Amino acid sequence: MPTRPEPARDQRGSAVVEFVLVLPLVLVVVLALVQVGLLVRDRLLVEAAARAGARAAALQADPGEVTRSAMAAAPGLDPSLALVEVGRAGARGDPVTVAVTYDDPVRVPLVDWLVGTSVTMRATAVERQEFG
């Protein structure tokens, strides 16, 4: 039965060197994908906050309650980094606009040099005012 020749020692060593050279790149790509996933999740939460805020603004005039409703719809967001703006055009039946701006910090280490220390997200929603 023929035996398989054993690879030379220098070939085994070159595989280890190649792995060590590629590992940092693979690690950065994986960390960047994790950060992108977190940014997408937060973007969806900002949009949900804008929709909930617009619905609350359509039902009541209190801007504090609109802000509370918007932040309650996005439990994963830090309220201190969010800004909720309400724009009203008039009386019953007129549009009311709620804009939510969120300064999302980069949370994954070694990725901030790619995207910066934070990403600003903004979402706007419009509803018809049901009172007034």
Secondary structure, 3 states (H helix, E strand, C coil): CCCCCCCCHHHHHHHHHHHHHHHHHHHHHHHHHHHHHHHHHHHHHHHHHHHHHHHHHHHCCCHHHHHHHHHHCCCCCCHHHEEEEEEECCCCCCEEEEEEEEEEECCCCCCHHHHCCEEEEEEEEEEECCCC
